[in-house]
Amino acid sequence: MPPEPEHAVVCHLDKLLADRGMTLAYLAEQVGVSVVNLSVLKNGRARAIRFSTLTAVCRVLNCTVGELLTVDGVPE
């Protein structure tokens, strides 16, 4: 099987957390997922995310999916 191409999805979790004065540990607790799982997402290593997790993250951060995730090379 050939290797998967690099994805172009960029996660802006660091910026959103900083803007809100929130820690990754606090977000993980509020969302109900591990810090490790959120760290994987934050560092762009996630291969998938459940819609329920995405919804919970956006609710806690009071943001849209488009503020959390963008695609390089695609106009906003």
C-alpha positions in Angstrom: 0.0 0.0 0.0 1.5 3.4 -0.9 2.1 6.0 1.8 -0.7 8.4 2.5 0.0 11.9 1.2 0.5 14.7 3.7 -2.7 16.4 4.7 -3.1 20.1 4.4 -5.4 20.6 7.5 -4.0 23.1 10.0 -5.2 23.1 13.6 -5.2 26.5 15.4 -5.8 25.1 18.9 -2.7 26.8 20.3 -3.9 30.3 19.3 -7.5 29.7 20.4 -6.3 28.4 23.8 -3.9 31.4 24.2 -6.6 33.9 23.2 -8.9 32.5 25.8 -6.3 32.0 28.6 -7.1 28.3 28.7 -4.8 25.3 29.1 -4.9 22.1 27.1 -5.5 20.2 30.4 -8.6 22.4 31.2 -9.9 21.9 27.7 -9.4 18.2 27.8 -11.3 18.0 31.1 -14.2 20.0 29.8 -14.4 18.0 26.5 -13.9 14.7 28.2 -10.9 13.5 26.2 -7.3 12.9 27.2 -4.6 15.6 27.1 -2.7 13.3 24.8 -5.5 13.1 22.3 -5.8 16.9 22.2 -2.1 17.2 21.9 -2.1 14.9 18.8 -4.7 17.2 17.3 -2.9 20.4 18.3 0.3 19.2 16.8 -1.2 18.2 13.5 -0.7 14.5 13.9 -4.3 13.5 14.2 -5.6 11.2 11.5 -9.2 11.6 12.4 -11.5 13.4 14.9 -15.0 12.4 15.9 -17.7 15.0 15.2 -18.8 14.8 18.8 -15.3 15.7 19.9 -15.0 18.5 17.4 -18.4 19.8 18.5 -17.4 19.7 22.2 -14.1 21.5 21.5 -15.8 24.2 19.6 -18.4 24.7 22.3 -15.8 25.0 25.1 -13.7 27.3 23.0 -16.7 29.2 21.7 -15.4 29.0 18.2 -16.4 27.7 14.8 -14.9 24.7 13.1 -13.5 27.1 10.6 -11.6 29.0 13.3 -10.2 25.7 14.7 -9.3 24.0 11.5 -8.3 25.4 8.1 -6.9 23.9 4.9 -3.7 25.2 3.5 -4.1 26.5 0.0 -7.9 27.0 0.3 -9.2 30.6 0.5 -11.1 31.3 3.7 
